[in-house]
Amino acid sequence: MSNQLPIDITATNTLNSIGENILIADTDFKITWMNRKAIQSLQTIAPYYGLSRAEDMIGLNMDHFHRSPDYQRGMMKELGEGHRARIMIAEKIAADIVITPIYPIEDTAEIEGYMVMLMDVTSQAEEQKRKDQMIKELQVPIIHIWENTIALPLLGDMDIDRGDHLISMVLEECTSKQIEFVLLSLDGVKQVVNHFTCTIQSLHDCLRLIGVELILVGITPELALTIKDIFNVRTFRSANAGLKYIMKLQGDVCIDT
């Protein structure tokens, strides 16, 4: 069986068919090409930089679009595989940016250029709406089960900002109320992303420093595969099992063994 494609597909046609905004820059960070999707999307952004058309960005250095060009250049030069971040364009448009070095087919460490993808491009109003929704979801209810035990049902998606907020909120509650146990329910988690495990591990490590034990409940088989790399965190499949464990430690109930 032949490994040849049945038709002649060029790299340009392939990049033009992708439904994301793609720009190509050379090793001097000058924009050399953009696909049709980028030309359409960036047309509304061009005037913010004194340009009449999106195509006028071709030939410009990426320094033109950054507040701190030196920092950006240093970051791109150190890229090994890729970099992803949430950025604001001209303080008006938000987007997820993914920068990937382009290497030649030959086995060499020399970078030929960079591919820049702009995804989830939204207006400032839409971005604010997204942040408002995230803040709404951040309002995790803290339930005081006993004098030294709290329970938190975690709802919605977990990203870096939400993870940091969760850790800060729980630490403040524990130190101010002399909490000894935190029961974190994961039943309502919609989607697990890469840094979810790091957030849970960081929460556990921070709580341990102040003498508080984190207990995870609502662990489904699918979730177990994702958080399998968490160390020294006690987990239970149900909240009932977690509560029994806490009660046994407190001596409030007698659990048959």
Disulfide bonds with the S-S distance in Angstrom:
none
